[in-house]
Amino acid sequence: MQPSQAVGDQADRANVLAGIGGRLRAARTEVGISARELARKAGVSVSLVSQIENGKARPSVASLYALVQHLNLTVDELFDPPGEETAPDTGEAAAPAGETAAPAAEVGEEPPPAPVSRLPLSTLSSAGGALVHGEFTASQKLISAPLVQLGETRGMLKLEGGITWERLTPCDIPGVDFLKITYDPGASSCPDGRRQTHPGHEFGYVLSGRLGVTVGFDTSEIGPGDSVYFDSTTPHRLFNAGDEPAVGVWMVHAPFAEPR
C-alpha cells in the first residue's frame, strides 16, 4: 500500500468516527432527556457525556453500551458515516450510485434479476426483504442477494483504552452487532474490579493473541481458535491477557431497540 493510499484510508475511517458524539446527542434530544439525566441513568459523569457528545473523549465499551441502552439506539447505528440519512421507504429500491436500474419486464415476461444493492437495508423494498424503521415486518424476510462488506471500507470505532471495533456488516442489522475486535496490550472493556451488563448474548472467536473473559465470578483465558459464549446480562469484562494485540470476531445478539 502506498503512503498516500494509507493516509486516504485513515481519513475515510476518521470521517466514519466523526459523527459518534453528534449521533448520541441527537438521540438524547429526540428521547427528550438532559445530559445530566442520561449520565445518571448510565452511571457515568455529566462531564463525560458532554465530552463524548462534543467529540473530546472516546467512550469505553462499558460506557458506550450504558449510554445507548437509554437512547433507543443500537451500537451498530454509530458506524454509519456522519450526515448520511436514510432514504424514505417508497416501496421501490433505488439503484446505487454508478449503477443502472434493471429495465422493467414486459407483460408476460419473467422480470430481470435485480442488481446487487449496497444500500442500507432500510432503503430496500419490501419485495426484496426490507426493514421498515429498523424492524422486520411479519411478511418480510432477509434479502436473498448478498450484501458484501469490503475489508478496506468497513466502518470503525476506536474506543477508550486501546479497543477497536470494525463492523463486519455493510449496514445496520437490527438486533445484531457483528464485529472484528482488537484489544491492544493492557486494554479492557472496563476497569479491573468492575463489570458491565447490557441486553443480549455474546459469541466470540479469537483469531490471534490472548483474550481474558470474566463472566460473573469466573475468568477464562482464550487464544487462537478458541471461542466463547455468555449472556450479556451477566456482569462481565473482556481484557487483553497477553503482550500482543488480541484480535477476534465478535457477535452480540440483542433484542431490537424500541422504534424512536
Secondary structure as a PSIPRED ss2 file (coil, helix, strand):
# PSIPRED VFORMAT (PSIPRED V4.0)

   1 M C   1.000  0.000  0.000
   2 Q C   1.000  0.000  0.000
   3 P H   0.000  1.000  0.000
   4 S H   0.000  1.000  0.000
   5 Q H   0.000  1.000  0.000
   6 A H   0.000  1.000  0.000
   7 V H   0.000  1.000  0.000
   8 G H   0.000  1.000  0.000
   9 D H   0.000  1.000  0.000
  10 Q H   0.000  1.000  0.000
  11 A H   0.000  1.000  0.000
  12 D H   0.000  1.000  0.000
  13 R H   0.000  1.000  0.000
  14 A H   0.000  1.000  0.000
  15 N H   0.000  1.000  0.000
  16 V H   0.000  1.000  0.000
  17 L H   0.000  1.000  0.000
  18 A H   0.000  1.000  0.000
  19 G C   1.000  0.000  0.000
  20 I H   0.000  1.000  0.000
  21 G H   0.000  1.000  0.000
  22 G H   0.000  1.000  0.000
  23 R H   0.000  1.000  0.000
  24 L H   0.000  1.000  0.000
  25 R H   0.000  1.000  0.000
  26 A H   0.000  1.000  0.000
  27 A H   0.000  1.000  0.000
  28 R H   0.000  1.000  0.000
  29 T H   0.000  1.000  0.000
  30 E H   0.000  1.000  0.000
  31 V H   0.000  1.000  0.000
  32 G C   1.000  0.000  0.000
  33 I C   1.000  0.000  0.000
  34 S C   1.000  0.000  0.000
  35 A H   0.000  1.000  0.000
  36 R H   0.000  1.000  0.000
  37 E H   0.000  1.000  0.000
  38 L H   0.000  1.000  0.000
  39 A H   0.000  1.000  0.000
  40 R H   0.000  1.000  0.000
  41 K H   0.000  1.000  0.000
  42 A H   0.000  1.000  0.000
  43 G C   1.000  0.000  0.000
  44 V C   1.000  0.000  0.000
  45 S C   1.000  0.000  0.000
  46 V H   0.000  1.000  0.000
  47 S H   0.000  1.000  0.000
  48 L H   0.000  1.000  0.000
  49 V H   0.000  1.000  0.000
  50 S H   0.000  1.000  0.000
  51 Q H   0.000  1.000  0.000
  52 I H   0.000  1.000  0.000
  53 E H   0.000  1.000  0.000
  54 N C   1.000  0.000  0.000
  55 G C   1.000  0.000  0.000
  56 K C   1.000  0.000  0.000
  57 A C   1.000  0.000  0.000
  58 R C   1.000  0.000  0.000
  59 P C   1.000  0.000  0.000
  60 S C   1.000  0.000  0.000
  61 V H   0.000  1.000  0.000
  62 A H   0.000  1.000  0.000
  63 S H   0.000  1.000  0.000
  64 L H   0.000  1.000  0.000
  65 Y H   0.000  1.000  0.000
  66 A H   0.000  1.000  0.000
  67 L H   0.000  1.000  0.000
  68 V H   0.000  1.000  0.000
  69 Q C   1.000  0.000  0.000
  70 H C   1.000  0.000  0.000
  71 L C   1.000  0.000  0.000
  72 N C   1.000  0.000  0.000
  73 L C   1.000  0.000  0.000
  74 T C   1.000  0.000  0.000
  75 V H   0.000  1.000  0.000
  76 D H   0.000  1.000  0.000
  77 E H   0.000  1.000  0.000
  78 L H   0.000  1.000  0.000
  79 F H   0.000  1.000  0.000
  80 D C   1.000  0.000  0.000
  81 P C   1.000  0.000  0.000
  82 P C   1.000  0.000  0.000
  83 G C   1.000  0.000  0.000
  84 E C   1.000  0.000  0.000
  85 E C   1.000  0.000  0.000
  86 T C   1.000  0.000  0.000
  87 A C   1.000  0.000  0.000
  88 P C   1.000  0.000  0.000
  89 D C   1.000  0.000  0.000
  90 T C   1.000  0.000  0.000
  91 G C   1.000  0.000  0.000
  92 E C   1.000  0.000  0.000
  93 A C   1.000  0.000  0.000
  94 A C   1.000  0.000  0.000
  95 A C   1.000  0.000  0.000
  96 P C   1.000  0.000  0.000
  97 A C   1.000  0.000  0.000
  98 G C   1.000  0.000  0.000
  99 E C   1.000  0.000  0.000
 100 T C   1.000  0.000  0.000
 101 A C   1.000  0.000  0.000
 102 A C   1.000  0.000  0.000
 103 P C   1.000  0.000  0.000
 104 A C   1.000  0.000  0.000
 105 A C   1.000  0.000  0.000
 106 E C   1.000  0.000  0.000
 107 V C   1.000  0.000  0.000
 108 G C   1.000  0.000  0.000
 109 E C   1.000  0.000  0.000
 110 E C   1.000  0.000  0.000
 111 P C   1.000  0.000  0.000
 112 P C   1.000  0.000  0.000
 113 P C   1.000  0.000  0.000
 114 A C   1.000  0.000  0.000
 115 P C   1.000  0.000  0.000
 116 V C   1.000  0.000  0.000
 117 S C   1.000  0.000  0.000
 118 R C   1.000  0.000  0.000
 119 L C   1.000  0.000  0.000
 120 P C   1.000  0.000  0.000
 121 L H   0.000  1.000  0.000
 122 S H   0.000  1.000  0.000
 123 T H   0.000  1.000  0.000
 124 L C   1.000  0.000  0.000
 125 S C   1.000  0.000  0.000
 126 S H   0.000  1.000  0.000
 127 A H   0.000  1.000  0.000
 128 G H   0.000  1.000  0.000
 129 G C   1.000  0.000  0.000
 130 A C   1.000  0.000  0.000
 131 L C   1.000  0.000  0.000
 132 V E   0.000  0.000  1.000
 133 H C   1.000  0.000  0.000
 134 G C   1.000  0.000  0.000
 135 E E   0.000  0.000  1.000
 136 F C   1.000  0.000  0.000
 137 T C   1.000  0.000  0.000
 138 A C   1.000  0.000  0.000
 139 S C   1.000  0.000  0.000
 140 Q C   1.000  0.000  0.000
 141 K C   1.000  0.000  0.000
 142 L C   1.000  0.000  0.000
 143 I C   1.000  0.000  0.000
 144 S C   1.000  0.000  0.000
 145 A C   1.000  0.000  0.000
 146 P C   1.000  0.000  0.000
 147 L C   1.000  0.000  0.000
 148 V C   1.000  0.000  0.000
 149 Q C   1.000  0.000  0.000
 150 L C   1.000  0.000  0.000
 151 G H   0.000  1.000  0.000
 152 E H   0.000  1.000  0.000
 153 T H   0.000  1.000  0.000
 154 R C   1.000  0.000  0.000
 155 G C   1.000  0.000  0.000
 156 M E   0.000  0.000  1.000
 157 L E   0.000  0.000  1.000
 158 K E   0.000  0.000  1.000
 159 L E   0.000  0.000  1.000
 160 E C   1.000  0.000  0.000
 161 G C   1.000  0.000  0.000
 162 G C   1.000  0.000  0.000
 163 I E   0.000  0.000  1.000
 164 T E   0.000  0.000  1.000
 165 W E   0.000  0.000  1.000
 166 E E   0.000  0.000  1.000
 167 R E   0.000  0.000  1.000
 168 L C   1.000  0.000  0.000
 169 T C   1.000  0.000  0.000
 170 P C   1.000  0.000  0.000
 171 C C   1.000  0.000  0.000
 172 D C   1.000  0.000  0.000
 173 I E   0.000  0.000  1.000
 174 P C   1.000  0.000  0.000
 175 G C   1.000  0.000  0.000
 176 V E   0.000  0.000  1.000
 177 D E   0.000  0.000  1.000
 178 F E   0.000  0.000  1.000
 179 L E   0.000  0.000  1.000
 180 K E   0.000  0.000  1.000
 181 I E   0.000  0.000  1.000
 182 T E   0.000  0.000  1.000
 183 Y E   0.000  0.000  1.000
 184 D C   1.000  0.000  0.000
 185 P C   1.000  0.000  0.000
 186 G C   1.000  0.000  0.000
 187 A C   1.000  0.000  0.000
 188 S E   0.000  0.000  1.000
 189 S C   1.000  0.000  0.000
 190 C C   1.000  0.000  0.000
 191 P C   1.000  0.000  0.000
 192 D C   1.000  0.000  0.000
 193 G C   1.000  0.000  0.000
 194 R C   1.000  0.000  0.000
 195 R C   1.000  0.000  0.000
 196 Q E   0.000  0.000  1.000
 197 T C   1.000  0.000  0.000
 198 H C   1.000  0.000  0.000
 199 P C   1.000  0.000  0.000
 200 G C   1.000  0.000  0.000
 201 H E   0.000  0.000  1.000
 202 E E   0.000  0.000  1.000
 203 F E   0.000  0.000  1.000
 204 G E   0.000  0.000  1.000
 205 Y E   0.000  0.000  1.000
 206 V E   0.000  0.000  1.000
 207 L E   0.000  0.000  1.000
 208 S E   0.000  0.000  1.000
 209 G C   1.000  0.000  0.000
 210 R C   1.000  0.000  0.000
 211 L E   0.000  0.000  1.000
 212 G E   0.000  0.000  1.000
 213 V E   0.000  0.000  1.000
 214 T E   0.000  0.000  1.000
 215 V E   0.000  0.000  1.000
 216 G C   1.000  0.000  0.000
 217 F C   1.000  0.000  0.000
 218 D E   0.000  0.000  1.000
 219 T E   0.000  0.000  1.000
 220 S E   0.000  0.000  1.000
 221 E E   0.000  0.000  1.000
 222 I E   0.000  0.000  1.000
 223 G C   1.000  0.000  0.000
 224 P C   1.000  0.000  0.000
 225 G C   1.000  0.000  0.000
 226 D C   1.000  0.000  0.000
 227 S E   0.000  0.000  1.000
 228 V E   0.000  0.000  1.000
 229 Y E   0.000  0.000  1.000
 230 F E   0.000  0.000  1.000
 231 D E   0.000  0.000  1.000
 232 S C   1.000  0.000  0.000
 233 T C   1.000  0.000  0.000
 234 T C   1.000  0.000  0.000
 235 P C   1.000  0.000  0.000
 236 H E   0.000  0.000  1.000
 237 R E   0.000  0.000  1.000
 238 L E   0.000  0.000  1.000
 239 F E   0.000  0.000  1.000
 240 N E   0.000  0.000  1.000
 241 A C   1.000  0.000  0.000
 242 G C   1.000  0.000  0.000
 243 D C   1.000  0.000  0.000
 244 E C   1.000  0.000  0.000
 245 P C   1.000  0.000  0.000
 246 A E   0.000  0.000  1.000
 247 V E   0.000  0.000  1.000
 248 G E   0.000  0.000  1.000
 249 V E   0.000  0.000  1.000
 250 W E   0.000  0.000  1.000
 251 M E   0.000  0.000  1.000
 252 V E   0.000  0.000  1.000
 253 H E   0.000  0.000  1.000
 254 A C   1.000  0.000  0.000
 255 P C   1.000  0.000  0.000
 256 F C   1.000  0.000  0.000
 257 A C   1.000  0.000  0.000
 258 E C   1.000  0.000  0.000
 259 P C   1.000  0.000  0.000
 260 R C   1.000  0.000  0.000
